[in-house]
């Protein structure tokens, strides 16, 4: 090449990489309108920021400025693919203690490709009502008491880290609602309490965010991603199928 006047050469190739899946923690039955100004401001603060979910601002209650399709309130309990009629107090206790036993797929950055049931593009079922102090009932310790982390200074020192669901859409019906999943919000439950029998409040500390990928059924461990996967490489026949396999 030097004889022809070339002293350098740039070689170009494209590689497509899929981010690793979200792993660890186990989705718990809390959902927040992540486009709501209060929720968005919390998420913008980054890891370590704390936010309290107020029982007066659940999906069934009025709140000025909510942006999830005009939802009343900015958070609520989510049952995922379980029928709301079977997701009462006991159902929520199970989800809090053990995590959701199914998968939620956030899809890609493209809108409208997330779902709460494998191979079925459907929204997440949600409860519009509040829950009182019975939510921490059952075998001792109660489900909330079992996962709360009040003492360690750093969230990374807390044994229980888990994701909750950030949603962008809300369609209400009597006693229930459909939610559009958008992000997994990794949190630590720092504190909780009750307003009599009418509702509960929860204080979460933000750990991290995941906007793509599929949740797992794992209930323990820290929140992280698996290693990225190379899906497509120039000039390598069949490589585009790696992620599909």
Secondary structure, DSSP 8 states (H G I E B T S, - for coil): -GGGT---------EEEE---EESS---SEEEETTSHHHHHHHHH-TT-EEEE-GGGBTTS--TT--STT-SSSEEEEEETS-GGG-SHHHHHHHHHH--SS--B---SSTT--BSBTTB---EEEE-S---GGGG-SSSS-HHHHH---S-SSGGG-S--EEEEEEEEEEEETTEEEEEEEEEEEEEEEEEEESTTS-EEEEEEEEEEE-SSB--S--SS--EE---EEEEETT-TTGGGTTT-
